[in-house]
Amino acid sequence: MRSEQTELNDEWSYIWGGGRYSASKFYRHSFIAVITPKPLKWIWKSKCVPKIKFFSWLLLKDKLNTRNMLRRRRKFLEEGYSCPVCLLDVEETRDHLFFGCSYARERWHILNINFNGNLGIYQRIKSAKRCFTQPFFMEIFMIGAWCIWQERNAVVFENVAPDLHRWKATLIKEVLLHFPRINPSLHAPIQQWLSLL
């Protein structure tokens, strides 16, 4: 004689909210008290490619391998820890390289992005976004910072001198490569904005 078996699926339930278990519900419950700064949220909501999103996250969290970061990790650099771009005797920190260096300020000025150096990093980004007046601030900021980092790396690793026109051309090319990811209604305003650079 054959016995009938019913097949039941295992089901997880939880006591802190009712309903079915899901990893996203657990994550929300576990991190309910964590307040994420808006600029970090803006990074992940931007239309930039993942490598630029990750780079931007590292930038805002001060985790890029600037010379200051290498010094903090006790890495000896024979050439020292000064900024390799402006050649002043100023340590290459995140704040110097991307916001304080005359090289970076010149590039941000071209993009019409102004940073208040007296503010913390998140407030600095929020303030610059308020003044930018275009809906694509975060993408331009992230791509601009990426191009600054790429040019800085060319100085350090390839001994290529910074060049403003080459940087601008690289930025424009990078923005245009992002067009398939950006809402088509923004293509014309972005192209118009780029033509004014």
N, C-alpha and C positions, 0 to 999 in steps of 0.2 A: 504494500500500500504506500502510495506517495503522499508525502505531506506538502502542503502548500506553504510557501514562504512569501511574505510580502517584502518588497524591497522598499526600504525607507532611506531617504538621503539624510546624512548628518546635517544638522543645522545648528549654527552658533547663534546664540542670543546673548544679550548683555543687559546688565541691570541698570546702567547709567543712561538710559534714554529710550528704552523700548524699541521694538522692531527688530529687524534683521541686522546682523553684524556685517560691517564692511570695513575695509582698511581705512577708507577716507573718513568714516565716522569716528573710528578709533583715533586717528591722527588729529581730527578737529577737537575731540574731547581732551586728548593729551596736551595739546598746545593752545588751549583756549585762552590762557593768560598771557601768551607771548604776543607782543605788539610788534608787527613788522613795519619798519620805516617805509613810508610811501615810495621813495626812490627805488628801493629794492623790489617792490611790487611792480613799479613801472618798467624795470628791466625785463621781467619775465612776461609782461603784457606787450612789450614792444614787438615790432615786426622784424627785428634784426635776426640774423642767422644765429644758431646756437653758440658758435665759437665766440661771437661778439657779446652775446648775453653773458656767457661764462666769464669772459675777460672783464666785462663791466662789473659783474658781481665781485670779482677779485679786486678790482680797482676800488670800489666803494668800501669793501671790507679791509682794505690795506693789506692785501695778501700777494700783490705782484712782486716779482723778484727785482725790486729796485735795489740800488746799492745799499740803501739803509736797511732793507730787509735782510740782505746778505750779511751785513754787519751784525744785526740782531741775532742772526743764526750762527754767529761766530765764524763766518767764512772770511778768510784773509784775501784781500784784493791788492795785488802789488801796485796797481795804478791808483789806489785810494778809493774813497767813497764819494768824491765830488761829482757833481752833475757833468756827464760827458758831453752834453749838448751846448750849454751856455759857457762852459769852461771857466766859470767863476768858482771861487773856492767855497761852494755851498754844497752841503751834503745832498745827494739825490734821494729825496724822500718822495712819497706819493704826492704830497701837497706841493712840493717845489716843482717836480717834473710836470705835473698836469695843470697846476693853477698859478704857481708863483714865478716860474721861470719866464724870462722875457720871450724866449722861443715859443712857449705854450700860449702866453698872453697874446702874442701877435696872431697866432692861429685862431684863438677864440674870438678875437676882435674881428677878423675877417668873417666869421660865422655869425657875428652880432650876438654872441653869448658872453655875458658879463657875470663874473663870480665875485662874491663878497668874501674875501680871504679871512675876515674876522669871524665868520660863521663856521660851525661844524660841517662836516661833509654833507650830511643829509639836508640840513637847512640851506646850505650853499646851492645844492641842486634844485631844491624847491623854489628858492628865490630866483635863480636864473630861469627856471621854467616859467614863472609868473611874468617875467620881463620879456620873454622871447616872442610871445603873441602868435606863434604858429602851432598847429595841432601836432606837428611832428618833431617837437623838441627832443624827446628822449632818443629817437632814432639818430638825429643829427649829433646830439651830445655823445652817444655811444660810438658812432662811426668816427667822429672827430677824435675822440680819445684813443680809439683803436689805431687811427692813422698816426697820431703822435707817438704811440708806443712802437709802431712799426718803424717809423723814421728814427726813433731813439735806438732801436735795435740795429738798424743799418749803420748808425754811427759807431756803436760798440763793437759789433761783430764783423762788419764789412769795411769799416773806415770810410764810409760815405758821408760827406758833409751834408748837413740839413739844407734843404732848398724849398723855399716857400711855394714856388710855382709847381714843383713836382708833388709836394704835399697836397696842394689844392686839387691837382689833376687826379691824384690817387683817391682823395675824398669823393670827388664827383663821380668817378668810376665806381667806387664802392656803393654810393647811394643809388646809382642807376642799376647796379646788380641786385639791389633789394626790391626793385619795382614789382616783380612778380609776387612778393609777399605783402606789399602795401596795397591798401584799398585803392582801386582805380580812380576814385573821386579825388584822391590827393595827388595823383600824378602831375596834373597841370600846375597846381600851386607849388609843388616841390621843384618842378622844372623851372618855373618862373623865379623862385627863390634862388636856385642854383645859378641862373643866368645873371643875377645881380652880384654874385661873388667877385 
